[in-house]
């Protein structure tokens, strides 16, 4: 399963990079023109409880050297006009095709957490990160809108952190562990299609 999954990741990521290269270049130039440098946002994420990597995204927010933790309502004012469009259609995640080619992540799996959360919940993430993290997954599809709604009402970094740790981390972990028990190439394909075709059922 792991060997076949990795082969699919490499082949599909390579094909998509070639096909989407014009779109990637246009988005990069648009960000540079409208919002300035840097075009990319690099964030340390964890592929295992102990091993981190740099996750690539298009930058969608104004830069802040003090930035930390997940994004909640307290960061809404920092989202750029370009960033809102990119986030709506998940185009900000196109650079993660490079992360897939490198083997940092897969197309499907649990979303890679920030180091702070693997340190806060070591036993939980020891289980969750037994599967290679992914761009999309069961928790992403089933809980993303709920997570956005919960965090959107937060007005401070401390409130965002408290809500995320108390209400989001455990529920996403349960879904990630369900995925781990059910994972197969067919299930991965269904989740990938459901990412594109939002009305497709997850089971």
N, C-alpha and C positions, 0 to 999 in steps of 0.2 A: 504494500500500500504506500509506504513512504517513498520508495524508489519511483513508483509510477506517478505519484502525486508531484514529486519534484520534477520529473520529466515533463509533465503537463505544464507546470509553472514556467519552466524555462522556455518551452516552445511557444506557449501562448503569450508570454511577456515579450519575447523577441518579435513575434508577429505584430503585436499591438504597438510596440515602439515604432516599428517601421510605418505602420498604417497611420498612427496618430502623431507622428513627428511634426507635420505641418501645424496641427492644432496646438501641440506643446510649444512650438516656437512662437506662434501668434500670441498665446496666453502670456508667455514670458516677456515678449516685447510690449504687450499691453500693460502689464504690471509695471515694467520699467518706465514706460511713458507716463502712466497716470499716477503711480505711487512712488516711483523711484526705486533705488536699490535698498536692500537686497531683493532679488526676485524669489529666491527660495527661503523657506523656513526649515531649519534643521533642529530636530528635537531628539534628545536621548530617550530611547525606549528600550525595553528589555525583551530579549528573545528567550532567555531563561531567567530564573530568579537571580542569577549571578552575572550574566553576560549581557551587556548593553550594546546598542548600535545607534547610528544616526538615521532617524526616519526623515525622509525627504517629503516636503509638501511645497506647493506654491504659497507664498506669503499672502495672507488674507487680512492681516491686522497691522496696525502701526506698531513699530518696534518699541519694546520696553525692556530695559536691561534687568528690571526687577520682577519680570514675569515668572510665575511659577504655578504649578497645579493645573487642573482642568479649566476649561472655559465655561464661565457662567454669565449671569446677567451683569455682573460687575465689570465684564470685559466688552460688553456689547458696543459701547461707544468707540472702541478701538477698531472695530471691523470696518474695512474700507468698502466703498461702493462696488469696486471690482470684486472684492472678497465675498460680498454677499451673493453675487451671481455664481461665483466659483463654488462656494459652499452649497448652494441650493442644488446644483447638479453634480456635486462631488468631483468637480474638475480639479479642485486643489490637490486631489490625491493622485493625479496622473504621474507625478515624479516617482511615486512608490513602485512603478514598474521597474525602476533601477534597483530598488531594495529587493524586489522579487528575484531579479536576475542574480543578485549577489548571494541570495539564500538567507537574507535576514528575515524575510517573511514569506508567506504563501499568499495565493489569491484568497483562500478561505481558511479561517481560524479565528481564535480569540484576538481581539484588538490588543496590540502590544502596550503594556502599561508603562507609565513613568516609573523611574526607579523608586521614588518616594513611596509609591503604593506597594511595591513588592517588599519594601522594608517594613511597612506598616502591617501588611498582611502576608507574612512569609509562608505560612502553612497553606493558605488559600491559593496563592499564586504558584506554589510548588506543584499543586495539582493542575491548575489551569494551564500553565506553561509547559506541561508535558507534551502538548500539541504545539506545532510551530504557529506563531502568531500569523494573522492574516489581514488583508485589506478589508474584507467583509466576512461576515459569519452569522451564525444563528443569533447571538446576542445583539450584534449590530442591527440586524434586520428587525428583530422582535422587540427591542427595547430602546432603540435610538431616539425615536420621537418622544417617548416617555421621559428619557434622560434629559433631552433638550428642554422639555416643559418643566421638569423639576428644577433644573439649574437656571432657567431663564428668570425665575423669580428671585434669585439670590442677588443681593445688593452689595455684598462685600466678599473679599477673598476668603475670610474665615467662614462665612455662611455657606459659600460654594463648597468649600472643603468638607464641612460637616455634613451637608446634604449628600454630596457624592459618596463619602465614606459610609454613611449610614444607610442610604436608600438605593444607591446605584451599584456599588461594588459587589455586595452579596447577591443581588438579583442577576447581574450580568454573569457572575461566576457560576451560578446554578445553570444558566443557559449554556455557558461554555462547556460545562461538564456533561451536559446532555449531548452537545455536539460531539464531544470526545468519545462518548459511548456509541454514537450512531455513525461516525464518520466513515465515508466511503467515497469513491470517485463519483458515483451517481448522486449522492447527497451533496457533495461539493458543487456539482454541476447545477443542481436545483437551486442552491443558495446563490450561485453566481447569476443565474437567470433571474431569480427573484430580486437581486440587486438592481438589475436593469428594468425588469418588468415588475413594478411594485405590487401589482395585484395578484401575482402568482402566489398560491399558498405555499407555506414552508414545510408541509408534511403531506 
